[in-house]
């Protein structure tokens, strides 16, 4: 996608590299001094996630501002350089398919939620442990995969546009998406034929397994048809490890 993608790749990799390096050096320093690798003063996982999320948010805002500046300079250069203009036109043409532009249309919204606790804080009936009553990564992935399989043209999770570089991951009962942490309920919206999307959800083994847990443990599951829903475009860094051209049927 030209200069824009190149800048996004390097800008996205720099903060991640420094973060991982910092964690590695910190762990190595403790090991070298012979201290306990799990001291009582070590931050718990939730605190570490919260601190990392704040850092990712700050870095993302910086990357976005730099990308905007690169785009501005590209468009200025395109006025006097036909080569830059050609690359810019190609980049603009790919923005829609990649998911960088907002879109609207009919579709479905699926909401997944943890089971409610009893007034005394105890687990619901039939639940053996906390894992029985929370939404897991595979539950969210099952819904997302079923919607794509049902012909979804675009999708958001927690109002964030999902593109090819996005990955659904859970830490405990929280969702980690593009470096940000979200608590349930998890809201997934897809644009596409509502009837076909519903049929794909019904046919998904993973979704059906989750619905059994809904009936048995009381987890939340709601599907709502959307007559005309607006999905925002993705505006974060595009992190690509590598890319290559795949030859078509004719070898081109």
C-alpha positions as CSV (number, residue, x, y, z in Angstrom):
1,X,0.0,0.0,0.0
2,X,2.9,2.3,-0.7
3,X,4.6,4.7,1.8
4,X,1.6,4.7,4.2
5,X,1.9,0.9,4.9
6,X,5.7,1.1,5.2
7,X,5.5,3.8,7.8
8,X,2.8,1.9,9.7
9,X,4.8,-1.3,9.9
10,X,7.9,0.3,11.4
11,X,5.9,2.6,13.6
12,X,3.9,-0.3,15.0
13,X,6.9,-2.5,15.6
14,X,9.0,0.1,17.5
15,X,6.9,0.5,20.7
16,X,6.3,-3.3,20.8
17,X,10.0,-4.1,20.5
18,X,11.0,-1.6,23.2
19,X,8.3,-3.0,25.6
20,X,9.4,-6.6,25.2
21,X,13.1,-5.6,25.5
22,X,12.3,-3.7,28.8
23,X,10.5,-6.7,30.3
24,X,13.4,-9.0,29.3
25,X,16.1,-6.8,30.8
26,X,14.1,-6.4,34.0
27,X,13.7,-10.2,34.4
28,X,17.4,-10.8,33.6
29,X,18.5,-8.2,36.2
30,X,16.6,-9.9,39.0
31,X,18.0,-13.3,38.0
32,X,21.6,-12.0,37.9
33,X,21.3,-10.7,41.4
34,X,20.0,-14.0,42.7
35,X,16.7,-12.6,43.9
36,X,13.3,-14.5,43.9
37,X,11.7,-14.4,40.5
38,X,8.3,-14.2,42.2
39,X,8.8,-11.7,45.0
40,X,5.9,-10.4,47.0
41,X,6.4,-6.9,45.6
42,X,6.0,-8.0,42.0
43,X,2.9,-6.4,40.3
44,X,0.1,-8.8,39.7
45,X,-1.1,-9.6,36.2
46,X,-4.0,-7.2,36.2
47,X,-1.7,-4.3,37.2
48,X,0.8,-5.2,34.6
49,X,-1.9,-5.3,31.9
50,X,-3.3,-2.0,33.0
51,X,0.1,-0.3,32.9
52,X,0.9,-1.9,29.5
53,X,-2.5,-0.7,28.1
54,X,-1.8,2.9,29.1
55,X,1.6,2.7,27.4
56,X,0.1,1.1,24.3
57,X,-2.6,3.8,24.2
58,X,0.0,6.6,24.4
59,X,2.2,4.9,21.7
60,X,-0.8,4.4,19.5
61,X,-1.8,8.0,19.6
62,X,1.8,9.0,18.7
63,X,1.8,6.5,15.8
64,X,-1.5,7.8,14.5
65,X,-0.4,11.4,14.6
66,X,2.8,10.4,12.7
67,X,0.8,8.5,10.1
68,X,-1.5,11.5,9.6
69,X,1.6,13.7,9.0
70,X,3.0,11.1,6.6
71,X,-0.3,11.1,4.7
72,X,-0.3,14.9,4.5
73,X,3.3,15.0,3.2
74,X,2.4,12.3,0.7
75,X,-0.5,14.3,-0.7
76,X,1.6,17.4,-0.9
77,X,4.3,15.5,-2.8
78,X,1.7,14.0,-5.1
79,X,0.8,17.4,-6.5
80,X,4.2,17.7,-8.2
81,X,5.4,14.1,-8.5
82,X,3.4,11.7,-10.8
83,X,5.1,8.6,-9.2
84,X,4.0,9.6,-5.7
85,X,0.5,10.4,-7.1
86,X,0.3,6.9,-8.6
87,X,1.3,5.2,-5.4
88,X,-1.2,7.4,-3.4
89,X,-4.0,6.5,-5.8
90,X,-3.3,2.8,-5.3
91,X,-3.2,3.2,-1.5
92,X,-6.5,5.1,-1.5
93,X,-8.1,2.3,-3.6
94,X,-7.0,-0.3,-1.1
95,X,-8.2,1.6,2.0
96,X,-11.7,0.2,1.7
97,X,-10.9,-3.5,1.2
98,X,-8.3,-3.3,4.0
99,X,-10.9,-1.8,6.4
100,X,-9.6,1.7,6.9
101,X,-12.9,3.4,5.8
102,X,-16.2,3.5,7.6
103,X,-19.0,1.4,6.2
104,X,-22.7,0.9,6.8
105,X,-25.4,-1.6,6.0
106,X,-27.7,-4.3,7.5
107,X,-26.2,-7.0,9.8
108,X,-26.2,-8.6,13.2
109,X,-25.0,-7.7,16.7
110,X,-24.0,-10.5,19.1
111,X,-23.5,-9.8,22.8
112,X,-21.7,-12.3,25.0
113,X,-21.6,-11.8,28.8
114,X,-20.5,-13.6,32.0
115,X,-23.1,-15.3,34.1
116,X,-24.4,-13.1,37.0
117,X,-23.3,-13.9,40.5
118,X,-25.7,-14.6,43.3
119,X,-26.5,-11.8,45.8
120,X,-24.0,-13.3,48.2
121,X,-21.3,-13.4,45.5
122,X,-21.3,-17.1,45.1
123,X,-21.3,-18.9,41.8
124,X,-24.6,-19.7,40.0
125,X,-26.1,-23.2,40.3
126,X,-24.3,-26.0,38.5
127,X,-21.1,-24.0,38.3
128,X,-18.0,-25.9,39.7
129,X,-15.6,-23.0,39.4
130,X,-15.2,-19.5,37.9
131,X,-14.2,-20.9,34.5
132,X,-17.7,-22.2,34.0
133,X,-19.3,-18.8,34.3
134,X,-17.1,-16.5,32.2
135,X,-16.8,-15.9,28.5
136,X,-13.6,-17.4,27.1
137,X,-11.4,-16.6,24.1
138,X,-12.8,-19.6,22.2
139,X,-16.3,-18.3,22.7
140,X,-15.6,-14.9,21.1
141,X,-13.5,-16.6,18.4
142,X,-16.4,-19.0,17.6
143,X,-18.8,-16.1,17.0
144,X,-16.3,-14.1,15.0
145,X,-15.4,-17.0,12.8
146,X,-19.1,-17.9,12.3
147,X,-19.9,-14.4,11.2
148,X,-17.0,-14.3,8.7
149,X,-18.1,-17.7,7.4
150,X,-21.6,-16.3,7.0
151,X,-20.4,-13.7,4.6
152,X,-19.8,-10.7,6.8
153,X,-18.4,-7.8,4.8
154,X,-17.0,-5.9,7.9
155,X,-16.9,-6.4,11.6
156,X,-16.3,-4.6,14.9
157,X,-15.6,-5.9,18.4
158,X,-16.2,-3.4,21.2
159,X,-16.7,-0.8,18.4
160,X,-13.1,-1.5,17.1
161,X,-12.9,-2.4,13.4
162,X,-11.5,-5.9,12.9
163,X,-8.9,-6.2,10.1
164,X,-6.6,-9.0,9.0
165,X,-3.9,-8.1,11.5
166,X,-6.3,-8.2,14.4
167,X,-6.4,-11.2,16.8
168,X,-8.8,-12.1,19.6
169,X,-7.1,-12.9,22.9
170,X,-8.4,-13.2,26.4
171,X,-6.6,-12.6,29.7
172,X,-8.8,-14.1,32.4
173,X,-12.3,-12.8,31.7
174,X,-11.1,-9.7,29.8
175,X,-10.6,-9.3,26.1
176,X,-7.3,-8.1,24.7
177,X,-7.7,-6.4,21.3
178,X,-5.1,-4.2,19.6
179,X,-3.3,-3.7,22.9
180,X,-6.5,-2.5,24.8
181,X,-8.3,-4.5,27.5
182,X,-12.1,-4.8,27.6
183,X,-14.4,-6.3,30.2
184,X,-17.6,-8.1,29.3
185,X,-20.2,-7.8,27.9
186,X,-18.4,-8.3,24.6
187,X,-20.3,-6.7,21.7
188,X,-19.6,-8.1,18.1
189,X,-21.3,-6.4,15.1
190,X,-21.1,-7.6,11.5
191,X,-22.4,-6.2,8.3
192,X,-23.9,-8.7,5.9
193,X,-27.1,-10.6,5.1
194,X,-28.8,-11.0,8.6
195,X,-30.5,-14.3,7.7
196,X,-27.2,-15.8,6.4
197,X,-25.3,-14.6,9.4
198,X,-27.8,-16.1,11.8
199,X,-27.7,-19.4,9.9
200,X,-23.9,-19.5,10.2
201,X,-24.1,-18.9,13.9
202,X,-26.7,-21.7,14.3
203,X,-24.4,-24.1,12.3
204,X,-21.2,-23.3,14.3
205,X,-20.2,-26.1,16.7
206,X,-18.3,-23.6,18.8
207,X,-21.3,-21.3,19.1
208,X,-23.5,-24.2,20.0
209,X,-21.1,-25.3,22.7
210,X,-21.3,-21.8,24.2
211,X,-25.1,-21.8,24.0
212,X,-25.1,-25.0,26.0
213,X,-23.1,-23.1,28.7
214,X,-25.7,-20.3,28.4
215,X,-28.5,-22.7,29.3
216,X,-26.6,-24.6,32.0
217,X,-24.6,-21.9,33.7
218,X,-26.6,-18.7,32.8
219,X,-24.1,-16.9,30.6
220,X,-25.4,-14.1,28.4
221,X,-26.0,-14.5,24.6
222,X,-28.1,-12.1,22.6
223,X,-28.4,-11.7,18.8
224,X,-30.0,-8.6,17.4
225,X,-30.7,-7.7,13.7
226,X,-29.4,-4.4,12.5
227,X,-31.3,-2.6,9.7
228,X,-28.5,-0.2,8.9
229,X,-25.5,-0.1,11.3
230,X,-22.4,2.1,10.8
231,X,-19.0,0.5,11.5
232,X,-16.0,2.8,11.9
233,X,-12.8,2.4,9.9
234,X,-9.7,1.0,11.5
235,X,-7.3,3.9,12.5
236,X,-4.6,2.1,14.4
237,X,-1.1,0.9,13.3
238,X,-1.1,-1.9,10.7
239,X,1.4,-4.4,11.9
240,X,2.7,-6.7,9.1
241,X,5.4,-9.2,9.6
242,X,5.9,-9.8,5.9
243,X,3.9,-9.9,2.7
244,X,4.3,-11.5,-0.6
245,X,2.4,-11.7,-3.9
246,X,0.5,-14.9,-4.6
247,X,0.4,-16.0,-8.2
248,X,-3.1,-16.2,-9.7
249,X,-4.5,-19.1,-11.8
250,X,-2.6,-17.8,-14.8
251,X,0.7,-17.5,-13.0
252,X,0.5,-13.7,-12.8
